[in-house]
Structure formats: C-alpha cells, structure tokens
C-alpha cells in the first residue's frame, strides 16, 4: 500500500526519503514492513502529508490489528450487517 501511494505521487524511494529526512533503505524497509521498522505517529503524519493520504490509512497499514472488524470472512460480515 505504501509503495502504491508513493508511485502514484511519482516519487521513488530516494525522493520520499529525502522529503522525510530519512534514507532510501528506511523507506524500503517501511514498504516491506520489516520487523523493527515501525514508524512513530509523528512519522506517519509526515508520510501522510507527503503522499497526500489519510494518516489513519497508514496507521492501519503499519499496525497488525487483529480485530473482527478488519477481517474479511463470513462471520465478521454477518456481525457487521
């Protein structure tokens, strides 16, 4: 999702990294969700500003929330209806 948003903005990893004052490898690790590279809320806010997207969307991308409302299966679909 992060890679998709970055490409829509026409940025490569280096360009986004410069805008965030981070390295290209940092951006790459975020895109791949490498363990130990979870951005702070402040960084999520900066990324959302640069990519012009909702910070909540990024927060959900980076968090591994195990919640019935985010799962796509028959049980949760029937709960939500």
N, C-alpha and C positions, 0 to 999 in steps of 0.2 A: 504494500500500500504506500509506504513512504517513497519507494523508488518510483512508483507510478506518479505520485504527486509531483516529485522533483522533475521528472521527464516532461510532464505537462507544462511546467513553468519554463522548460527549455534550459535547465541547468544540468551540468554534470556534477559529480561528487566533489570535485575540487572547488568549483564555483560556490556550491552551497556551503562547503566547509569554510571558505573564506568569509562568506557572509555571516556565518555563525561564530567565526573566530575559533574554528576547530580544524582538525586535519581531514584530509580525504579519507584516510583509514578509519577515522571516527565515524564519519558519515556512512561508510561502507558497513561497518560493524552494526550501526543502528539499523540500517536497512535489512541486514541479515538477522537481526535480533540476537546477536552474540551475547551469551551469558556474561554478566558483569558490566554490560554497557547499556544500562537503563538510564535514560536522560532524566534530569531533575525536572520539576514542574516549570522552573524558570526556562530551561532549555526547550521544553515542549512549547512554551509560549513563544519563544524566539523562532522555532521551526515553523510553527503555525503562521506566524507573521510573514516569514519569508516565502512560504509556499501558498499563502492565502487560503488556508483551510481552517476548519474548526479545531481548536485545541482539544476538545473532548474526543473527537475522532482519533487524534494522535494518542491521547491518553489510553483509550481503549485498545489501540493497536499495540502499545508497549506493555500494557498490563495483561496478565494472564488470569483474567477474572473467570472463575468457574461458577457461573450463575445461570439458573434455568432461563432467564430472560434473554441471554445471549446465545443459547444453544438452539440449533435448528433440528428439532426432532418432533415426532408426533405428540409426545407427552406435553412438551412446553407449548406447542402450537395450540393444543386444546385448552391449556391453562390460560393462555392469553386471549382466547375468544370469549 
